[in-house]
């Protein structure tokens, strides 16, 4: 099972120009939580953020290693190769009126580690 950090990383992997509101809807979290997770991922070196006009583009460093000791020998790209980039069920990046399946998942714990 992935943390919300992992889910956000997978959504970003599907499209680096995705809006924060779309990330939040697809993962089933608030926009504020999505922003905090994006910040955590950026500070940990998993993603980089680049402004393009009014939009933000995210790029994943697929060679970044996981932080947890049991996974530290593995790179993020390995996870993405297995779990991405297929589209999840529910709303598309453009969004629609349906509720994504992940909306019923409990919120992340305080201080949860990245991915």
C-alpha positions in Angstrom: 0.0 0.0 0.0 1.3 3.4 -0.9 1.2 6.6 1.2 -0.4 9.7 -0.1 3.2 10.8 -1.0 3.5 7.8 -3.3 0.1 8.5 -4.8 1.0 12.1 -5.5 4.3 11.0 -7.1 2.4 8.6 -9.4 -0.1 11.4 -10.5 2.8 13.7 -11.2 4.5 10.9 -13.2 1.4 10.7 -15.4 1.7 14.4 -16.4 4.1 16.9 -15.0 1.8 19.8 -15.9 -1.1 18.6 -13.7 -2.8 21.1 -11.5 -2.7 20.9 -7.7 -6.5 20.7 -7.6 -6.4 17.7 -10.0 -3.7 16.0 -7.9 -5.9 16.5 -4.8 -9.0 15.1 -6.5 -7.2 12.1 -8.0 -5.5 11.2 -4.7 -8.5 12.0 -2.5 -6.9 14.7 -0.4 -7.3 18.4 0.1 -5.5 20.9 -2.1 -3.6 22.1 1.0 -2.4 18.5 1.7 -1.4 18.1 -2.0 0.7 21.3 -1.8 2.4 20.1 1.5 3.2 16.7 -0.1 4.6 18.4 -3.3 6.7 20.5 -1.0 7.9 17.4 0.9 8.7 15.6 -2.3 10.6 18.7 -3.6 12.6 19.1 -0.4 13.5 15.4 -0.5 14.8 15.7 -4.0 12.2 13.4 -5.6 10.7 16.2 -7.8 11.7 19.6 -9.1 9.3 22.4 -9.7 9.6 24.9 -12.6 7.2 27.8 -13.3 6.0 28.1 -16.9 3.9 31.2 -17.1 1.0 30.7 -14.8 1.5 27.0 -14.5 3.9 24.9 -12.6 5.7 21.9 -14.2 7.0 19.1 -12.1 9.8 16.8 -13.1 10.6 13.5 -11.2 14.2 12.5 -10.5 13.8 8.8 -11.3 17.3 8.0 -10.0 16.6 9.3 -6.5 16.7 6.5 -4.0 14.0 5.9 -1.4 14.7 7.2 2.0 13.5 4.2 4.1 16.4 1.9 4.9 14.6 -1.2 3.6 14.1 0.4 0.2 17.2 2.7 0.0 18.9 0.4 -2.6 16.0 1.1 -5.0 15.3 4.1 -7.2 12.0 5.9 -7.6 12.1 5.0 -11.3 11.7 1.4 -10.3 8.3 2.1 -8.6 7.2 4.2 -11.6 8.1 1.5 -14.0 5.9 -1.0 -12.1 3.0 1.3 -11.2 2.9 4.1 -13.7 1.9 5.7 -16.1 -1.5 4.1 -16.6 -4.4 6.3 -15.9 -6.4 5.6 -12.7 -10.1 5.1 -12.7 -12.2 8.2 -11.9 -11.8 11.7 -13.1 -9.3 12.5 -15.8 -6.7 15.2 -15.3 -9.1 17.6 -16.9 -11.6 16.6 -14.2 -15.2 15.6 -14.2 -18.0 15.4 -11.7 -17.3 11.9 -10.4 -15.6 11.3 -7.1 -12.3 9.4 -7.3 -12.1 6.0 -5.5 -9.2 7.2 -3.3 -11.5 9.9 -1.7 -12.6 7.4 0.9 -9.0 6.7 2.1 -8.0 8.0 5.5 -5.8 11.1 5.7 -2.0 10.7 6.0 -0.5 10.6 9.4 1.4 13.6 10.7 5.0 13.3 10.0 4.6 10.5 7.5 7.7 9.9 5.4 7.9 10.5 1.7 6.7 7.7 -0.6 
